[in-house]
Amino acid sequence: MTTTYVAQGSMALLVTAGSLMIAAAVLPGLVIERITALQSAALRATAPVEPLPPG
């Protein structure tokens, strides 16, 4: 039977590292979603342009 010893505090470090990796994976998605919403709002806010007179 093999026994594995884990240093004290290493489990907390693993949990913290895992949490940071999840946050690093989610954050770019939220940033892209926010940028897309801002671009969509900017496109809707454009003022209408009157056509040029003929001639």
mmCIF file of the N, C-alpha and C atoms, coordinates in Angstrom:
data_MODEL
# 
_entry.id   MODEL 
# 
loop_
_atom_site.group_PDB 
_atom_site.id 
_atom_site.type_symbol 
_atom_site.label_atom_id 
_atom_site.label_alt_id 
_atom_site.label_comp_id 
_atom_site.label_asym_id 
_atom_site.label_entity_id 
_atom_site.label_seq_id 
_atom_site.pdbx_PDB_ins_code 
_atom_site.Cartn_x 
_atom_site.Cartn_y 
_atom_site.Cartn_z 
_atom_site.occupancy 
_atom_site.B_iso_or_equiv 
_atom_site.pdbx_formal_charge 
_atom_site.auth_seq_id 
_atom_site.auth_comp_id 
_atom_site.auth_asym_id 
_atom_site.auth_atom_id 
_atom_site.pdbx_PDB_model_num 
ATOM 1   N N  . MET A 1 1  ? 0.835   -1.178 0.000   1.00 0.00 ? 1  MET A N  1 
ATOM 2   C CA . MET A 1 1  ? 0.000   0.000  0.000   1.00 0.00 ? 1  MET A CA 1 
ATOM 3   C C  . MET A 1 1  ? 0.882   1.244  0.000   1.00 0.00 ? 1  MET A C  1 
ATOM 4   N N  . THR A 1 2  ? 0.555   2.187  -0.863  1.00 0.00 ? 2  THR A N  1 
ATOM 5   C CA . THR A 1 2  ? 1.345   3.404  -0.979  1.00 0.00 ? 2  THR A CA 1 
ATOM 6   C C  . THR A 1 2  ? 0.641   4.538  -0.248  1.00 0.00 ? 2  THR A C  1 
ATOM 7   N N  . THR A 1 3  ? 1.386   5.242  0.560   1.00 0.00 ? 3  THR A N  1 
ATOM 8   C CA . THR A 1 3  ? 0.839   6.383  1.293   1.00 0.00 ? 3  THR A CA 1 
ATOM 9   C C  . THR A 1 3  ? 1.424   7.655  0.709   1.00 0.00 ? 3  THR A C  1 
ATOM 10  N N  . THR A 1 4  ? 0.554   8.600  0.414   1.00 0.00 ? 4  THR A N  1 
ATOM 11  C CA . THR A 1 4  ? 1.002   9.882  -0.119  1.00 0.00 ? 4  THR A CA 1 
ATOM 12  C C  . THR A 1 4  ? 0.836   10.939 0.963   1.00 0.00 ? 4  THR A C  1 
ATOM 13  N N  . TYR A 1 5  ? 1.896   11.641 1.237   1.00 0.00 ? 5  TYR A N  1 
ATOM 14  C CA . TYR A 1 5  ? 1.850   12.702 2.227   1.00 0.00 ? 5  TYR A CA 1 
ATOM 15  C C  . TYR A 1 5  ? 1.749   14.040 1.509   1.00 0.00 ? 5  TYR A C  1 
ATOM 16  N N  . VAL A 1 6  ? 0.872   14.892 2.023   1.00 0.00 ? 6  VAL A N  1 
ATOM 17  C CA . VAL A 1 6  ? 0.668   16.214 1.434   1.00 0.00 ? 6  VAL A CA 1 
ATOM 18  C C  . VAL A 1 6  ? 1.119   17.252 2.445   1.00 0.00 ? 6  VAL A C  1 
ATOM 19  N N  . ALA A 1 7  ? 1.895   18.203 1.992   1.00 0.00 ? 7  ALA A N  1 
ATOM 20  C CA . ALA A 1 7  ? 2.373   19.252 2.885   1.00 0.00 ? 7  ALA A CA 1 
ATOM 21  C C  . ALA A 1 7  ? 1.205   20.097 3.382   1.00 0.00 ? 7  ALA A C  1 
ATOM 22  N N  . GLN A 1 8  ? 1.330   20.576 4.594   1.00 0.00 ? 8  GLN A N  1 
ATOM 23  C CA . GLN A 1 8  ? 0.274   21.409 5.162   1.00 0.00 ? 8  GLN A CA 1 
ATOM 24  C C  . GLN A 1 8  ? 0.126   22.688 4.338   1.00 0.00 ? 8  GLN A C  1 
ATOM 25  N N  . GLY A 1 9  ? -1.106  23.055 4.077   1.00 0.00 ? 9  GLY A N  1 
ATOM 26  C CA . GLY A 1 9  ? -1.364  24.275 3.326   1.00 0.00 ? 9  GLY A CA 1 
ATOM 27  C C  . GLY A 1 9  ? -1.398  24.079 1.830   1.00 0.00 ? 9  GLY A C  1 
ATOM 28  N N  . SER A 1 10 ? -0.958  22.913 1.352   1.00 0.00 ? 10 SER A N  1 
ATOM 29  C CA . SER A 1 10 ? -0.932  22.728 -0.098  1.00 0.00 ? 10 SER A CA 1 
ATOM 30  C C  . SER A 1 10 ? -2.340  22.575 -0.669  1.00 0.00 ? 10 SER A C  1 
ATOM 31  N N  . MET A 1 11 ? -3.273  22.034 0.126   1.00 0.00 ? 11 MET A N  1 
ATOM 32  C CA . MET A 1 11 ? -4.646  21.899 -0.355  1.00 0.00 ? 11 MET A CA 1 
ATOM 33  C C  . MET A 1 11 ? -5.275  23.281 -0.533  1.00 0.00 ? 11 MET A C  1 
ATOM 34  N N  . ALA A 1 12 ? -5.012  24.184 0.402   1.00 0.00 ? 12 ALA A N  1 
ATOM 35  C CA . ALA A 1 12 ? -5.520  25.550 0.274   1.00 0.00 ? 12 ALA A CA 1 
ATOM 36  C C  . ALA A 1 12 ? -4.932  26.215 -0.964  1.00 0.00 ? 12 ALA A C  1 
ATOM 37  N N  . LEU A 1 13 ? -3.668  25.955 -1.223  1.00 0.00 ? 13 LEU A N  1 
ATOM 38  C CA . LEU A 1 13 ? -3.025  26.520 -2.407  1.00 0.00 ? 13 LEU A CA 1 
ATOM 39  C C  . LEU A 1 13 ? -3.646  25.967 -3.684  1.00 0.00 ? 13 LEU A C  1 
ATOM 40  N N  . LEU A 1 14 ? -3.942  24.663 -3.698  1.00 0.00 ? 14 LEU A N  1 
ATOM 41  C CA . LEU A 1 14 ? -4.571  24.058 -4.871  1.00 0.00 ? 14 LEU A CA 1 
ATOM 42  C C  . LEU A 1 14 ? -5.968  24.621 -5.104  1.00 0.00 ? 14 LEU A C  1 
ATOM 43  N N  . VAL A 1 15 ? -6.734  24.798 -4.037  1.00 0.00 ? 15 VAL A N  1 
ATOM 44  C CA . VAL A 1 15 ? -8.087  25.357 -4.165  1.00 0.00 ? 15 VAL A CA 1 
ATOM 45  C C  . VAL A 1 15 ? -8.020  26.792 -4.670  1.00 0.00 ? 15 VAL A C  1 
ATOM 46  N N  . THR A 1 16 ? -7.086  27.567 -4.137  1.00 0.00 ? 16 THR A N  1 
ATOM 47  C CA . THR A 1 16 ? -6.923  28.952 -4.577  1.00 0.00 ? 16 THR A CA 1 
ATOM 48  C C  . THR A 1 16 ? -6.516  29.011 -6.039  1.00 0.00 ? 16 THR A C  1 
ATOM 49  N N  . ALA A 1 17 ? -5.581  28.162 -6.427  1.00 0.00 ? 17 ALA A N  1 
ATOM 50  C CA . ALA A 1 17 ? -5.139  28.141 -7.822  1.00 0.00 ? 17 ALA A CA 1 
ATOM 51  C C  . ALA A 1 17 ? -6.278  27.732 -8.746  1.00 0.00 ? 17 ALA A C  1 
ATOM 52  N N  . GLY A 1 18 ? -7.069  26.765 -8.335  1.00 0.00 ? 18 GLY A N  1 
ATOM 53  C CA . GLY A 1 18 ? -8.216  26.348 -9.142  1.00 0.00 ? 18 GLY A CA 1 
ATOM 54  C C  . GLY A 1 18 ? -9.234  27.458 -9.295  1.00 0.00 ? 18 GLY A C  1 
ATOM 55  N N  . SER A 1 19 ? -9.494  28.173 -8.206  1.00 0.00 ? 19 SER A N  1 
ATOM 56  C CA . SER A 1 19 ? -10.437 29.295 -8.263  1.00 0.00 ? 19 SER A CA 1 
ATOM 57  C C  . SER A 1 19 ? -9.938  30.388 -9.196  1.00 0.00 ? 19 SER A C  1 
ATOM 58  N N  . LEU A 1 20 ? -8.656  30.673 -9.135  1.00 0.00 ? 20 LEU A N  1 
ATOM 59  C CA . LEU A 1 20 ? -8.091  31.701 -10.014 1.00 0.00 ? 20 LEU A CA 1 
ATOM 60  C C  . LEU A 1 20 ? -8.146  31.278 -11.478 1.00 0.00 ? 20 LEU A C  1 
ATOM 61  N N  . MET A 1 21 ? -7.949  30.000 -11.749 1.00 0.00 ? 21 MET A N  1 
ATOM 62  C CA . MET A 1 21 ? -8.025  29.522 -13.136 1.00 0.00 ? 21 MET A CA 1 
ATOM 63  C C  . MET A 1 21 ? -9.451  29.624 -13.668 1.00 0.00 ? 21 MET A C  1 
ATOM 64  N N  . ILE A 1 22 ? -10.429 29.318 -12.822 1.00 0.00 ? 22 ILE A N  1 
ATOM 65  C CA . ILE A 1 22 ? -11.827 29.453 -13.245 1.00 0.00 ? 22 ILE A CA 1 
ATOM 66  C C  . ILE A 1 22 ? -12.148 30.920 -13.522 1.00 0.00 ? 22 ILE A C  1 
ATOM 67  N N  . ALA A 1 23 ? -11.703 31.805 -12.639 1.00 0.00 ? 23 ALA A N  1 
ATOM 68  C CA . ALA A 1 23 ? -11.933 33.234 -12.844 1.00 0.00 ? 23 ALA A CA 1 
ATOM 69  C C  . ALA A 1 23 ? -11.249 33.721 -14.118 1.00 0.00 ? 23 ALA A C  1 
ATOM 70  N N  . ALA A 1 24 ? -10.055 33.222 -14.386 1.00 0.00 ? 24 ALA A N  1 
ATOM 71  C CA . ALA A 1 24 ? -9.335  33.619 -15.594 1.00 0.00 ? 24 ALA A CA 1 
ATOM 72  C C  . ALA A 1 24 ? -10.035 33.116 -16.848 1.00 0.00 ? 24 ALA A C  1 
ATOM 73  N N  . ALA A 1 25 ? -10.774 32.030 -16.738 1.00 0.00 ? 25 ALA A N  1 
ATOM 74  C CA . ALA A 1 25 ? -11.508 31.510 -17.892 1.00 0.00 ? 25 ALA A CA 1 
ATOM 75  C C  . ALA A 1 25 ? -12.813 32.267 -18.107 1.00 0.00 ? 25 ALA A C  1 
ATOM 76  N N  . VAL A 1 26 ? -13.444 32.726 -17.039 1.00 0.00 ? 26 VAL A N  1 
ATOM 77  C CA . VAL A 1 26 ? -14.747 33.397 -17.130 1.00 0.00 ? 26 VAL A CA 1 
ATOM 78  C C  . VAL A 1 26 ? -14.593 34.870 -17.497 1.00 0.00 ? 26 VAL A C  1 
ATOM 79  N N  . LEU A 1 27 ? -13.570 35.518 -16.985 1.00 0.00 ? 27 LEU A N  1 
ATOM 80  C CA . LEU A 1 27 ? -13.406 36.960 -17.173 1.00 0.00 ? 27 LEU A CA 1 
ATOM 81  C C  . LEU A 1 27 ? -13.374 37.398 -18.634 1.00 0.00 ? 27 LEU A C  1 
ATOM 82  N N  . PRO A 1 28 ? -12.617 36.755 -19.523 1.00 0.00 ? 28 PRO A N  1 
ATOM 83  C CA . PRO A 1 28 ? -12.636 37.195 -20.930 1.00 0.00 ? 28 PRO A CA 1 
ATOM 84  C C  . PRO A 1 28 ? -14.028 37.112 -21.555 1.00 0.00 ? 28 PRO A C  1 
ATOM 85  N N  . GLY A 1 29 ? -14.797 36.105 -21.186 1.00 0.00 ? 29 GLY A N  1 
ATOM 86  C CA . GLY A 1 29 ? -16.160 36.003 -21.714 1.00 0.00 ? 29 GLY A CA 1 
ATOM 87  C C  . GLY A 1 29 ? -17.019 37.171 -21.279 1.00 0.00 ? 29 GLY A C  1 
ATOM 88  N N  . LEU A 1 30 ? -16.886 37.579 -20.024 1.00 0.00 ? 30 LEU A N  1 
ATOM 89  C CA . LEU A 1 30 ? -17.654 38.721 -19.529 1.00 0.00 ? 30 LEU A CA 1 
ATOM 90  C C  . LEU A 1 30 ? -17.217 40.021 -20.197 1.00 0.00 ? 30 LEU A C  1 
ATOM 91  N N  . VAL A 1 31 ? -15.918 40.164 -20.419 1.00 0.00 ? 31 VAL A N  1 
ATOM 92  C CA . VAL A 1 31 ? -15.409 41.369 -21.086 1.00 0.00 ? 31 VAL A CA 1 
ATOM 93  C C  . VAL A 1 31 ? -15.926 41.440 -22.515 1.00 0.00 ? 31 VAL A C  1 
ATOM 94  N N  . ILE A 1 32 ? -15.891 40.328 -23.234 1.00 0.00 ? 32 ILE A N  1 
ATOM 95  C CA . ILE A 1 32 ? -16.386 40.301 -24.614 1.00 0.00 ? 32 ILE A CA 1 
ATOM 96  C C  . ILE A 1 32 ? -17.872 40.611 -24.649 1.00 0.00 ? 32 ILE A C  1 
ATOM 97  N N  . GLU A 1 33 ? -18.633 40.063 -23.704 1.00 0.00 ? 33 GLU A N  1 
ATOM 98  C CA . GLU A 1 33 ? -20.071 40.330 -23.652 1.00 0.00 ? 33 GLU A CA 1 
ATOM 99  C C  . GLU A 1 33 ? -20.337 41.816 -23.416 1.00 0.00 ? 33 GLU A C  1 
ATOM 100 N N  . ARG A 1 34 ? -19.567 42.429 -22.532 1.00 0.00 ? 34 ARG A N  1 
ATOM 101 C CA . ARG A 1 34 ? -19.741 43.857 -22.229 1.00 0.00 ? 34 ARG A CA 1 
ATOM 102 C C  . ARG A 1 34 ? -19.385 44.720 -23.437 1.00 0.00 ? 34 ARG A C  1 
ATOM 103 N N  . ILE A 1 35 ? -18.293 44.409 -24.102 1.00 0.00 ? 35 ILE A N  1 
ATOM 104 C CA . ILE A 1 35 ? -17.891 45.176 -25.284 1.00 0.00 ? 35 ILE A CA 1 
ATOM 105 C C  . ILE A 1 35 ? -18.945 45.058 -26.372 1.00 0.00 ? 35 ILE A C  1 
ATOM 106 N N  . THR A 1 36 ? -19.480 43.867 -26.570 1.00 0.00 ? 36 THR A N  1 
ATOM 107 C CA . THR A 1 36 ? -20.515 43.662 -27.578 1.00 0.00 ? 36 THR A CA 1 
ATOM 108 C C  . THR A 1 36 ? -21.759 44.480 -27.250 1.00 0.00 ? 36 THR A C  1 
ATOM 109 N N  . ALA A 1 37 ? -22.144 44.532 -25.978 1.00 0.00 ? 37 ALA A N  1 
ATOM 110 C CA . ALA A 1 37 ? -23.309 45.323 -25.577 1.00 0.00 ? 37 ALA A CA 1 
ATOM 111 C C  . ALA A 1 37 ? -23.063 46.805 -25.821 1.00 0.00 ? 37 ALA A C  1 
ATOM 112 N N  . LEU A 1 38 ? -21.866 47.280 -25.522 1.00 0.00 ? 38 LEU A N  1 
ATOM 113 C CA . LEU A 1 38 ? -21.556 48.697 -25.751 1.00 0.00 ? 38 LEU A CA 1 
ATOM 114 C C  . LEU A 1 38 ? -21.561 49.032 -27.240 1.00 0.00 ? 38 LEU A C  1 
ATOM 115 N N  . GLN A 1 39 ? -21.023 48.142 -28.061 1.00 0.00 ? 39 GLN A N  1 
ATOM 116 C CA . GLN A 1 39 ? -21.030 48.375 -29.502 1.00 0.00 ? 39 GLN A CA 1 
ATOM 117 C C  . GLN A 1 39 ? -22.448 48.387 -30.042 1.00 0.00 ? 39 GLN A C  1 
ATOM 118 N N  . SER A 1 40 ? -23.286 47.500 -29.552 1.00 0.00 ? 40 SER A N  1 
ATOM 119 C CA . SER A 1 40 ? -24.673 47.438 -29.997 1.00 0.00 ? 40 SER A CA 1 
ATOM 120 C C  . SER A 1 40 ? -25.405 48.721 -29.624 1.00 0.00 ? 40 SER A C  1 
ATOM 121 N N  . ALA A 1 41 ? -25.176 49.218 -28.420 1.00 0.00 ? 41 ALA A N  1 
ATOM 122 C CA . ALA A 1 41 ? -25.813 50.463 -27.987 1.00 0.00 ? 41 ALA A CA 1 
ATOM 123 C C  . ALA A 1 41 ? -25.316 51.636 -28.823 1.00 0.00 ? 41 ALA A C  1 
ATOM 124 N N  . ALA A 1 42 ? -24.043 51.637 -29.168 1.00 0.00 ? 42 ALA A N  1 
ATOM 125 C CA . ALA A 1 42 ? -23.498 52.732 -29.973 1.00 0.00 ? 42 ALA A CA 1 
ATOM 126 C C  . ALA A 1 42 ? -24.082 52.719 -31.380 1.00 0.00 ? 42 ALA A C  1 
ATOM 127 N N  . LEU A 1 43 ? -24.297 51.549 -31.939 1.00 0.00 ? 43 LEU A N  1 
ATOM 128 C CA . LEU A 1 43 ? -24.871 51.473 -33.283 1.00 0.00 ? 43 LEU A CA 1 
ATOM 129 C C  . LEU A 1 43 ? -26.322 51.946 -33.293 1.00 0.00 ? 43 LEU A C  1 
ATOM 130 N N  . ARG A 1 44 ? -27.059 51.691 -32.226 1.00 0.00 ? 44 ARG A N  1 
ATOM 131 C CA . ARG A 1 44 ? -28.453 52.143 -32.154 1.00 0.00 ? 44 ARG A CA 1 
ATOM 132 C C  . ARG A 1 44 ? -28.542 53.641 -31.911 1.00 0.00 ? 44 ARG A C  1 
ATOM 133 N N  . ALA A 1 45 ? -27.501 54.257 -31.366 1.00 0.00 ? 45 ALA A N  1 
ATOM 134 C CA . ALA A 1 45 ? -27.535 55.662 -30.986 1.00 0.00 ? 45 ALA A CA 1 
ATOM 135 C C  . ALA A 1 45 ? -27.115 56.601 -32.112 1.00 0.00 ? 45 ALA A C  1 
ATOM 136 N N  . THR A 1 46 ? -26.797 56.085 -33.270 1.00 0.00 ? 46 THR A N  1 
ATOM 137 C CA . THR A 1 46 ? -26.354 56.959 -34.351 1.00 0.00 ? 46 THR A CA 1 
ATOM 138 C C  . THR A 1 46 ? -27.516 57.811 -34.843 1.00 0.00 ? 46 THR A C  1 
ATOM 139 N N  . ALA A 1 47 ? -27.224 59.047 -35.159 1.00 0.00 ? 47 ALA A N  1 
ATOM 140 C CA . ALA A 1 47 ? -28.251 59.975 -35.630 1.00 0.00 ? 47 ALA A CA 1 
ATOM 141 C C  . ALA A 1 47 ? -28.535 59.699 -37.103 1.00 0.00 ? 47 ALA A C  1 
ATOM 142 N N  . PRO A 1 48 ? -29.804 59.806 -37.498 1.00 0.00 ? 48 PRO A N  1 
ATOM 143 C CA . PRO A 1 48 ? -30.117 59.604 -38.910 1.00 0.00 ? 48 PRO A CA 1 
ATOM 144 C C  . PRO A 1 48 ? -29.521 60.722 -39.769 1.00 0.00 ? 48 PRO A C  1 
ATOM 145 N N  . VAL A 1 49 ? -29.102 60.372 -40.952 1.00 0.00 ? 49 VAL A N  1 
ATOM 146 C CA . VAL A 1 49 ? -28.490 61.334 -41.879 1.00 0.00 ? 49 VAL A CA 1 
ATOM 147 C C  . VAL A 1 49 ? -29.479 61.620 -42.995 1.00 0.00 ? 49 VAL A C  1 
ATOM 148 N N  . GLU A 1 50 ? -29.660 62.906 -43.276 1.00 0.00 ? 50 GLU A N  1 
ATOM 149 C CA . GLU A 1 50 ? -30.569 63.272 -44.363 1.00 0.00 ? 50 GLU A CA 1 
ATOM 150 C C  . GLU A 1 50 ? -29.859 63.065 -45.697 1.00 0.00 ? 50 GLU A C  1 
ATOM 151 N N  . PRO A 1 51 ? -30.603 62.635 -46.713 1.00 0.00 ? 51 PRO A N  1 
ATOM 152 C CA . PRO A 1 51 ? -29.977 62.442 -48.026 1.00 0.00 ? 51 PRO A CA 1 
ATOM 153 C C  . PRO A 1 51 ? -29.566 63.778 -48.645 1.00 0.00 ? 51 PRO A C  1 
ATOM 154 N N  . LEU A 1 52 ? -28.568 63.710 -49.497 1.00 0.00 ? 52 LEU A N  1 
ATOM 155 C CA . LEU A 1 52 ? -28.110 64.912 -50.195 1.00 0.00 ? 52 LEU A CA 1 
ATOM 156 C C  . LEU A 1 52 ? -29.166 65.358 -51.202 1.00 0.00 ? 52 LEU A C  1 
ATOM 157 N N  . PRO A 1 53 ? -29.284 66.675 -51.422 1.00 0.00 ? 53 PRO A N  1 
ATOM 158 C CA . PRO A 1 53 ? -30.235 67.146 -52.438 1.00 0.00 ? 53 PRO A CA 1 
ATOM 159 C C  . PRO A 1 53 ? -29.752 66.748 -53.831 1.00 0.00 ? 53 PRO A C  1 
ATOM 160 N N  . PRO A 1 54 ? -30.672 66.475 -54.740 1.00 0.00 ? 54 PRO A N  1 
ATOM 161 C CA . PRO A 1 54 ? -30.253 66.073 -56.091 1.00 0.00 ? 54 PRO A CA 1 
ATOM 162 C C  . PRO A 1 54 ? -29.540 67.215 -56.822 1.00 0.00 ? 54 PRO A C  1 
ATOM 163 N N  . GLY A 1 55 ? -28.593 66.824 -57.644 1.00 0.00 ? 55 GLY A N  1 
ATOM 164 C CA . GLY A 1 55 ? -27.939 67.800 -58.521 1.00 0.00 ? 55 GLY A CA 1 
ATOM 165 C C  . GLY A 1 55 ? -26.696 68.253 -57.966 1.00 0.00 ? 55 GLY A C  1 
# 
